[in-house]
Amino acid sequence: MIRIGVFSVLYAVPAGVVIGCLAYEAGGRESWMRRVACGPGCGDRPLYSALMLKYFMALAVGITSGVWIWSGKTLESWRRMWRGGRPPPPAHRALVKGAV
C-alpha cells in the first residue's frame, strides 16, 4: 500500500503540473502569436520557465512509471523469457525460497 501511495503522489503531482502548464499555454497562445505577428510591443512573452517545467514534469511522470514497471519481478520475468521459459538453476531456487 505504501508503494502505491508513493507512486500515486509521484505520478499525480507532475501530471497535474503538466496539465497546468498546458492550460497556461492555451490561455496565452493568442497573445504570444500576436507578438510574433506584429512585433515586440503588441503582445506578451511566454515564461520560458513555465514551458520548460512542462517538459521536465513530463519526464518525471515517465521516470516514475518506469520505476514502477521495472521492478525486480519484471527483470526476473525478462530473464526467464530469454532463457526460454526454463526455471532458474537449482542454487537460485534455494536462494529464492529462503528469501520468501
C-alpha positions, 0 to 999 in steps of 0.5 A: 500500500505504501508503494502505491501511495508513493507512486500515486503522489509521484505520478499525480503531482507532475501530471497535474503540473503538466496539465497546468502548464498546458492550460497556461499555454492555451490561455496565452497562445493568442497573445504570444502569436500576436507578438510574433505577428506584429512585433515586440510591443503588441503582445506578451512573452511566454515564461520560458520557465513555465514551458520548460517545467512542462517538459521536465514534469513530463519526464518525471511522470515517465521516470516514475512509471518506469520505476514502477514497471521495472521492478525486480519481478519484471527483470526476473520475468525478462530473464526467464523469457530469454532463457526460454521459459526454463526455471532458474538453476537449482542454487537460485531456487534455494536462494529464492525460497529462503528469501520468501 
